[in-house]
Amino acid sequence: MTENAKMHLFSLSAIATRGDAIKINKQASMVFFAIAASHAILSALMHMPPFAETIFYGGAGLLVFHCQNRIAAVSLLAYPIANIFIVLTPKGGAVFTERNIIIFALSLIALWPALRAIEATFRLRGKYALEEQSDLT
């Protein structure tokens, strides 16, 4: 990677180094913390009782940030996809209520950071795991 090309969450380039993977994980986690905070604020303002999405995005974002957990990264992709399908199905509430619109929008926002977090965590635990061990010795 050249000095001019900066690695960030929304770049389309592949992750080339361990430092890039860590940076992508941290940026993706910050997006998930922002999604959790915005969901909490919007659901409190709209008097929507379930805070499950807030707890999920915040907790899984914390696991990706602190532990580079692959299972949390994959679940951060699976959960928004499931939410999108539930909102769009007729029995799931294809009528776009305020709550469904919020869940749909936040789920769409979460897709790309989740994909990048998966790529970064798998590289950190796979390809770049040996670099971490050599840095410790």
DAKA-V962809 format. One line per field, one symbol per residue. phi: phi as a letter, one per 20 degrees, with the letter a starting at -180 (. if undefined). psi: psi as a letter, one per 30 degrees, with the letter a starting at -180 (. if undefined). A space follows every 10 residues. Layout:
BEGIN
phi: ???
psi: ???
END
This chain:
BEGIN
phi: .effeeebge fefffdcfff ffffffffff ffffffffff fffffeleff dfffffffff fffffedlff ffffffefff fffffffeef feogfeefff ffffffffff ffgfffffgf ffffedfeff ffffffe
psi: kleejkkleg lfllkfleee eeeeeeeeee eeeeeeeeee eeeeeghkek geeeeeeeee eeeeeefhke eeeeffeeee eeeeeeefke ffhfkjleee eeeeeeeeef eeeeeeeeee eeeefdegee eeefef.
END
